[in-house]
Amino acid sequence: PEHGGGIPWRKGSDFYNDPANGPAGILLARTGKVGRAQDMADWIDATLRDPATGLIFDGIHTDGRLERVIYSYCQGVTLGLETELAVRTGHPRHRERVHRLVEAVDNRLTKIGVIEGGGRGDGGLFNGILARYLALTAVMLPAENADDIMTRERAAHIVLASAESAWKNRLAVDAMPLFGHDWTKSAALPTRASKIPERDLSVQLGGWMLLEAAHRVSAADPYS
């Protein structure tokens, strides 16, 4: 709280980042500590949102230095936090932030509606995390007005289009799918000593997270 609402990413660090604060805020909201979760969401929006793109920066140091890199999972956990708060508080600022961020993700992190990019190592999970919380937005954001409905539909479209593209671009290995690290491109077959990202379990887990997100969207009642 002494730094405006955020928490450091680890003990003793001067770095307050979105990948720590977004999930912590979601946990707080889901366990009844809604006021604290709102403080963290307000801090993220005031401190880490890029006014030029609408996307969320990685984090900030206590001396005010921003880490301006844009990670897809930062957008995901922020969407998750704001959606949880929109449900639990009914305050329009949370829905409005979701509208703005889904639009920014669609405009800047997708190619023809498909989440693009992706890496190896822990980066193999980043787009899967974004897909998870886009799905949560698509099925949970309160539908109070036309902008809410449009945002839900836009989030759902990104998830379903990404899943369709990832499945289309998969490889079949021993009759099982091997997902690509970039869902807009054909997957590459790695060898045992290969540095091709598809070799990393994180990349494959990210692909399955995307399919789970698509199932959640497709199974939901669009009028709920």
VOBA-1610 file (N, C-alpha, C; in pm, whole numbers, padded with zeros to 5 digits, always signed):
BEGIN
Pro+00080-00123+00000Pro+00000+00000+00000Pro+00083+00128+00000Glu+00199+00126+00064Glu+00280+00248+00069Glu+00333+00287-00068His+00327+00196-00164His+00369+00228-00300His+00249+00241-00394Gly+00133+00272-00340Gly+00019+00304-00424Gly-00077+00190-00448Gly-00055+00076-00386Gly-00152-00033-00402Gly-00093-00162-00451Gly+00027-00158-00507Gly+00085-00279-00561Gly+00167-00358-00460Ile+00213-00476-00501Ile+00303-00558-00421Ile+00426-00589-00505Pro+00543-00609-00443Pro+00663-00644-00520Pro+00651-00787-00573Trp+00727-00815-00678Trp+00714-00948-00739Trp+00783-01055-00656Arg+00872-01015-00564Arg+00929-01107-00468Arg+00981-01027-00349Lys+01003-01095-00238Lys+01050-01027-00118Lys+01182-00956-00144Gly+01192-00834-00091Gly+01315-00759-00103Gly+01338-00690-00235Ser+01244-00703-00327Ser+01261-00642-00459Ser+01202-00501-00462Asp+01258-00417-00549Asp+01202-00285-00569Asp+01113-00282-00693Phe+01080-00398-00748Phe+01006-00407-00874Phe+00864-00453-00847Tyr+00768-00370-00886Tyr+00626-00397-00868Tyr+00566-00421-01007Asn+00535-00546-01037Asn+00495-00576-01175Asn+00354-00631-01184Asp+00301-00624-01304Asp+00165-00670-01329Asp+00151-00821-01313Pro+00249-00904-01354Pro+00233-01048-01337Pro+00223-01091-01191Ala+00267-01009-01096Ala+00244-01038-00954Ala+00111-00980-00907Asn+00083-00858-00950Asn-00033-00787-00895Asn-00165-00831-00956Gly-00167-00866-01084Gly-00291-00913-01144Gly-00344-01039-01076Pro-00265-01147-01069Pro-00312-01268-01002Pro-00342-01248-00854Ala-00261-01166-00785Ala-00288-01140-00644Ala-00423-01070-00627Gly-00451-00976-00717Gly-00580-00908-00711Gly-00696-01001-00738Ile-00678-01094-00834Ile-00783-01193-00862Ile-00810-01277-00738Leu-00703-01323-00672Leu-00719-01402-00549Leu-00792-01323-00442Leu-00753-01197-00423Leu-00818-01114-00323Leu-00967-01097-00354Ala-00999-01071-00480Ala-01139-01052-00518Ala-01219-01179-00493Arg-01161-01292-00526Arg-01234-01419-00512Arg-01247-01465-00368Thr-01166-01410-00279Thr-01172-01449-00139Thr-01233-01341-00052Gly-01304-01247-00114Gly-01382-01150-00038Gly-01312-01021-00001Lys-01184-01007-00036Lys-01111-00885-00004Lys-01119-00788-00122Val-01242-00749-00153Val-01270-00675-00276Val-01209-00535-00272Gly-01212-00469-00157Gly-01156-00335-00148Gly-01008-00332-00180Arg-00934-00428-00125Arg-00790-00436-00155Arg-00768-00469-00302Ala-00849-00557-00358Ala-00838-00591-00500Ala-00863-00468-00585Gln-00959-00386-00546Gln-00985-00263-00621Gln-00866-00167-00612Asp-00805-00157-00495Asp-00687-00072-00482Asp-00579-00115-00582Met-00561-00245-00596Met-00457-00296-00685Met-00493-00273-00830Ala-00621-00292-00864Ala-00665-00267-01001Ala-00650-00119-01037Asp-00686-00032-00943Asp-00672+00112-00968Asp-00525+00149-00983Trp-00439+00086-00903Trp-00294+00112-00913Trp-00241+00067-01048Ile-00281-00051-01095Ile-00236-00100-01226Ile-00279-00003-01335Asp-00406+00040-01331Asp-00456+00126-01436Asp-00386+00262-01435Ala-00360+00315-01317Ala-00297+00447-01307Ala-00148+00443-01335Thr-00084+00330-01306Thr+00062+00324-01308Thr+00119+00253-01429Leu+00054+00145-01473Leu+00113+00057-01573Leu+00045+00062-01710Arg-00068+00129-01722Arg-00134+00136-01853Arg-00062+00235-01943Asp-00030+00190-02064Asp+00033+00275-02164Asp-00074+00362-02228Pro-00071+00494-02209Pro-00176+00578-02266Pro-00176+00579-02418Ala-00064+00544-02479Ala-00056+00546-02626Ala-00122+00425-02690Thr-00114+00310-02624Thr-00166+00186-02685Thr-00283+00127-02608Gly-00298+00163-02482Gly-00401+00102-02399Gly-00358-00029-02337Leu-00238-00078-02370Leu-00188-00204-02316Leu-00119-00180-02181Ile-00091-00288-02111Ile-00034-00281-01977Ile+00115-00311-01981Phe+00195-00221-01927Phe+00340-00243-01917Phe+00369-00352-01814Asp+00495-00400-01818Asp+00536-00508-01729Asp+00536-00464-01583Gly+00599-00351-01551Gly+00605-00311-01411Gly+00681-00181-01390Ile+00699-00146-01263Ile+00765-00022-01226Ile+00854-00045-01104His+00968+00024-01102His+01057+00022-00986His+01018+00133-00890Thr+01060+00121-00765Thr+01020+00220-00666Thr+01077+00358-00693Asp+01181+00366-00778Asp+01233+00499-00814Asp+01159+00559-00932Gly+01054+00491-00978Gly+00971+00543-01085Gly+01007+00494-01224Arg+01111+00413-01238Arg+01150+00362-01370Arg+01051+00255-01416Leu+00988+00280-01529Leu+00894+00184-01586Leu+00968+00082-01672Glu+00927-00043-01661Glu+00968-00147-01756Glu+00857-00154-01859Arg+00883-00100-01977Arg+00778-00075-02075Arg+00752-00192-02171Val+00816-00304-02149Val+00793-00418-02236Val+00647-00463-02222Ile+00590-00507-02333Ile+00451-00552-02336Ile+00450-00704-02345Tyr+00394-00770-02245Tyr+00376-00916-02245Tyr+00227-00948-02255Ser+00196-01051-02331Ser+00055-01085-02350Ser-00010-01128-02219Tyr+00064-01196-02132Tyr+00000-01242-02008Tyr-00030-01129-01912Cys+00040-01017-01923Cys+00003-00900-01842Cys-00138-00853-01878Gln-00169-00855-02006Gln-00303-00815-02049Gln-00405-00915-01995Gly-00369-01042-01996Gly-00462-01145-01951Gly-00498-01132-01804Val-00397-01123-01716Val-00430-01118-01574Val-00499-00988-01536Thr-00472-00880-01610Thr-00543-00755-01584Thr-00689-00767-01624Leu-00715-00830-01738Leu-00854-00857-01777Leu-00925-00941-01673Gly-00854-01042-01622Gly-00915-01127-01520Gly-00952-01049-01395Leu-00862-00962-01350Leu-00888-00883-01230Leu-01003-00787-01252Glu-01001-00714-01361Glu-01107-00616-01385Glu-01243-00684-01406Thr-01244-00800-01469Thr-01370-00872-01488Thr-01425-00920-01354Glu-01338-00977-01270Glu-01382-01020-01137Glu-01442-00903-01060Leu-01380-00786-01069Leu-01431-00670-00996Leu-01559-00615-01058Ala-01570-00625-01190Ala-01695-00582-01254Ala-01811-00666-01203Val-01787-00795-01185Val-01892-00885-01135Val-01924-00855-00989Arg-01821-00834-00907Arg-01839-00826-00762Arg-01878-00687-00711Thr-01845-00583-00786Thr-01874-00448-00737Thr-01982-00377-00817Gly-01998-00412-00943Gly-02093-00343-01028Gly-02047-00204-01070His-01925-00164-01032His-01879-00029-01066His-01843-00023-01214Pro-01894+00076-01286Pro-01872+00080-01432Pro-01726+00097-01472Arg-01639+00151-01384Arg-01501+00172-01426Arg-01432+00041-01460His-01470-00066-01397His-01406-00194-01425His-01450-00249-01561Arg-01578-00235-01593Arg-01625-00276-01726Arg-01561-00190-01834Glu-01550-00061-01809Glu-01491+00029-01909Glu-01345-00005-01934Arg-01272-00042-01831Arg-01131-00081-01849Arg-01121-00210-01930Val-01214-00302-01907Val-01215-00425-01986Val-01243-00394-02132His-01339-00307-02159His-01368-00268-02298His-01240-00219-02366Arg-01172-00128-02299Arg-01053-00064-02355Arg-00940-00163-02378Leu-00922-00254-02283Leu-00809-00347-02293Leu-00835-00456-02396Val-00956-00506-02405Val-00986-00606-02509Val-00967-00544-02647Glu-01010-00421-02663Glu-00989-00353-02792Glu-00841-00340-02823Ala-00760-00302-02724Ala-00616-00287-02745Ala-00551-00419-02781Val-00591-00526-02712Val-00537-00659-02742Val-00571-00699-02886Asp-00696-00678-02924Asp-00739-00715-03059Asp-00663-00634-03164Asn-00643-00506-03139Asn-00579-00420-03237Asn-00428-00440-03246Arg-00364-00480-03136Arg-00218-00477-03131Arg-00150-00611-03106Leu-00224-00709-03057Leu-00160-00837-03025Leu-00216-00953-03107Thr-00301-00924-03204Thr-00356-01030-03288Thr-00329-01002-03435Lys-00338-01108-03512Lys-00329-01099-03657Lys-00453-01167-03714Ile-00539-01088-03776Ile-00669-01134-03825Ile-00744-01205-03712Gly-00741-01144-03593Gly-00815-01196-03480Gly-00749-01308-03405Val-00629-01351-03445Val-00558-01462-03381Val-00441-01406-03301Ile-00431-01447-03174Ile-00318-01405-03092Ile-00189-01453-03158Glu-00096-01362-03180Glu+00027-01400-03250Glu+00147-01389-03158Gly+00261-01436-03209Gly+00382-01434-03130Gly+00389-01554-03038Gly+00469-01543-02936Gly+00488-01654-02843Gly+00634-01695-02841Gly+00677-01746-02729Gly+00817-01781-02715Gly+00836-01920-02659Arg+00952-01941-02599Arg+00983-02068-02537Arg+01003-02046-02388Gly+01036-02153-02315Gly+01049-02138-02171Gly+00919-02091-02110Asp+00926-02006-02007Asp+00802-01959-01947Asp+00720-01876-02045Gly+00786-01819-02147Gly+00714-01744-02249Gly+00616-01828-02329Gly+00635-01961-02327Gly+00541-02048-02395Gly+00403-02049-02333Leu+00392-01999-02211Leu+00263-01995-02142Leu+00191-01861-02158Phe+00261-01758-02203Phe+00205-01623-02196Phe+00075-01609-02274Asn+00072-01658-02397Asn-00049-01643-02478Asn-00162-01732-02427Gly-00128-01845-02368Gly-00231-01929-02308Gly-00298-01861-02191Ile-00219-01786-02113Ile-00276-01710-02000Ile-00368-01600-02052Leu-00327-01532-02158Leu-00415-01431-02218Leu-00545-01495-02265Ala-00536-01610-02331Ala-00657-01678-02380Ala-00749-01717-02264Arg-00690-01764-02154Arg-00771-01805-02037Arg-00856-01688-01989Tyr-00798-01569-01979Tyr-00873-01458-01921Tyr-00958-01385-02024Leu-00925-01397-02151Leu-01020-01353-02254Leu-01148-01437-02247Ala-01131-01567-02224Ala-01249-01654-02210Ala-01330-01616-02088Leu-01263-01585-01977Leu-01335-01543-01857Leu-01413-01414-01885Thr-01351-01321-01956Thr-01420-01199-01994Thr-01541-01229-02080Ala-01525-01318-02176Ala-01633-01349-02270Ala-01755-01408-02201Val-01734-01482-02092Val-01848-01548-02028Val-01892-01482-01898Met-01810-01396-01838Met-01843-01340-01707Met-01869-01190-01705Leu-01817-01115-01801Leu-01836-00970-01795Leu-01984-00938-01794Pro-02031-00861-01698Pro-02174-00827-01695Pro-02216-00757-01824Ala-02329-00798-01876Ala-02380-00742-02002Ala-02482-00634-01971Glu-02432-00517-01932Glu-02519-00407-01893Glu-02557-00317-02010Asn-02476-00316-02114Asn-02503-00228-02228Asn-02440-00286-02354Ala-02455-00214-02465Ala-02407-00264-02594Ala-02255-00278-02596Asp-02184-00189-02526Asp-02038-00199-02523Asp-01993-00325-02451Asp-02064-00362-02344Asp-02032-00486-02273Asp-02051-00606-02365Ile-02161-00609-02436Ile-02190-00722-02525Ile-02088-00729-02636Met-02053-00615-02694Met-01953-00613-02801Met-01818-00662-02750Thr-01783-00623-02628Thr-01655-00666-02572Thr-01655-00816-02546Arg-01763-00868-02493Arg-01773-01013-02473Arg-01758-01087-02606Glu-01827-01038-02707Glu-01820-01104-02838Glu-01680-01094-02898Arg-01616-00981-02878Arg-01481-00962-02932Arg-01382-01055-02862Ala-01392-01065-02730Ala-01304-01156-02656Ala-01328-01301-02699Ala-01454-01338-02714Ala-01486-01475-02757Ala-01429-01503-02895His-01441-01407-02985His-01391-01426-03121His-01241-01449-03122Ile-01166-01373-03041Ile-01021-01390-03036Ile-00986-01531-02989Val-01053-01577-02885Val-01025-01710-02832Val-01056-01818-02936Leu-01174-01811-02996Leu-01215-01916-03089Leu-01131-01913-03217Ala-01101-01793-03267Ala-01018-01783-03387Ala-00877-01833-03360Ser-00824-01804-03242Ser-00690-01850-03206Ser-00687-02001-03194Ala-00788-02059-03132Ala-00794-02204-03116Ala-00805-02273-03252Glu-00888-02219-03339Glu-00902-02278-03472Glu-00769-02272-03547Ser-00699-02159-03536Ser-00572-02144-03606Ser-00465-02236-03546Ala-00459-02245-03414Ala-00361-02333-03349Ala-00384-02478-03387Trp-00510-02518-03394Trp-00542-02657-03432Trp-00508-02682-03578Lys-00538-02586-03662Lys-00508-02599-03805Lys-00358-02611-03828Asn-00279-02541-03750Asn-00134-02535-03770Asn-00055-02636-03686Arg-00126-02725-03617Arg-00058-02826-03536Arg+00010-02931-03624Leu+00100-03006-03564Leu+00153-03128-03624Leu+00093-03248-03551Ala+00086-03360-03619Ala+00043-03484-03556Ala+00167-03570-03530Val+00193-03601-03405Val+00307-03683-03366Val+00254-03801-03284Asp+00270-03921-03337Asp+00213-04040-03273Asp+00065-04021-03247Ala-00002-03964-03346Ala-00147-03941-03344Ala-00190-03841-03237Met-00094-03764-03184Met-00125-03661-03085Met-00085-03525-03141Pro-00154-03417-03097Pro-00121-03285-03150Pro+00007-03228-03091Leu+00085-03164-03176Leu+00201-03084-03133Leu+00173-02942-03176Phe+00153-02852-03079Phe+00116-02715-03109Phe+00238-02630-03139Gly+00220-02531-03224Gly+00325-02435-03252Gly+00333-02330-03144His+00450-02267-03132His+00464-02161-03032His+00393-02034-03077Asp+00377-02017-03209Asp+00302-01905-03265Asp+00182-01964-03337Trp+00062-01937-03287Trp-00058-02003-03338Trp-00096-01957-03478Thr-00031-01854-03529Thr-00059-01809-03666Thr+00027-01881-03769Lys+00121-01966-03723Lys+00216-02031-03815Lys+00216-02182-03793Ser+00261-02255-03893Ser+00268-02400-03881Ser+00369-02440-03774Ala+00336-02541-03696Ala+00426-02590-03593Ala+00548-02655-03658Ala+00661-02647-03587Ala+00787-02708-03633Ala+00817-02831-03549Leu+00867-02935-03612Leu+00899-03059-03541Leu+01040-03050-03483Pro+01054-03051-03351Pro+01187-03042-03291Pro+01255-03179-03285Thr+01387-03177-03279Thr+01463-03299-03254Thr+01503-03301-03106Arg+01566-03409-03062Arg+01598-03424-02920Arg+01685-03309-02869Ala+01780-03265-02948Ala+01871-03158-02904Ala+01831-03022-02959Ser+01710-03013-03010Ser+01668-02892-03079Ser+01638-02778-02984Lys+01658-02655-03032Lys+01617-02536-02958Lys+01487-02480-03014Ile+01421-02555-03101Ile+01291-02512-03153Ile+01192-02504-03037Pro+01119-02393-03024Pro+01033-02374-02906Pro+00930-02484-02886Glu+00885-02547-02994Glu+00782-02651-02980Glu+00826-02766-02890Arg+00955-02779-02865Arg+01006-02885-02778Arg+00969-02861-02632Asp+00945-02735-02594Asp+00921-02701-02454Asp+00779-02739-02411Leu+00770-02801-02294Leu+00639-02838-02242Leu+00549-02716-02225Ser+00608-02601-02193Ser+00529-02479-02174Ser+00452-02443-02301Val+00514-02461-02416Val+00448-02430-02542Val+00328-02521-02563Gln+00345-02649-02532Gln+00235-02743-02548Gln+00124-02717-02447Leu+00163-02685-02324Leu+00064-02652-02223Leu-00013-02527-02262Gly+00057-02428-02319Gly-00011-02308-02366Gly-00116-02339-02472Gly-00084-02433-02562Gly-00181-02474-02662Gly-00305-02538-02601Trp-00283-02623-02501Trp-00398-02687-02436Trp-00478-02586-02354Met-00411-02488-02294Met-00484-02382-02224Met-00575-02307-02320Leu-00526-02285-02441Leu-00607-02218-02542Leu-00730-02301-02577Leu-00712-02432-02595Leu-00827-02516-02629Leu-00927-02522-02513Glu-00878-02526-02389Glu-00968-02521-02275Glu-01047-02390-02272Ala-00979-02280-02305Ala-01047-02151-02310Ala-01154-02151-02418Ala-01122-02209-02532Ala-01219-02215-02642Ala-01340-02300-02602His-01316-02410-02531His-01427-02492-02483His-01515-02412-02388Arg-01452-02336-02299Arg-01532-02257-02204Arg-01619-02156-02276Val-01564-02094-02378Val-01642-01996-02455Val-01754-02064-02532Ser-01722-02172-02603Ser-01822-02235-02690Ser-01933-02304-02610Ala-01902-02344-02486Ala-02001-02412-02403Ala-02090-02316-02325Ala-02055-02188-02325Ala-02128-02090-02243Ala-02256-02047-02312Asp-02353-02008-02230Asp-02476-01948-02280Asp-02447-01803-02314Pro-02456-01763-02443Pro-02420-01625-02478Pro-02511-01519-02416Tyr-02625-01562-02361Tyr-02718-01464-02304Tyr-02714-01461-02152Ser-02622-01538-02092Ser-02615-01541-01946Ser-02548-01415-01893
//
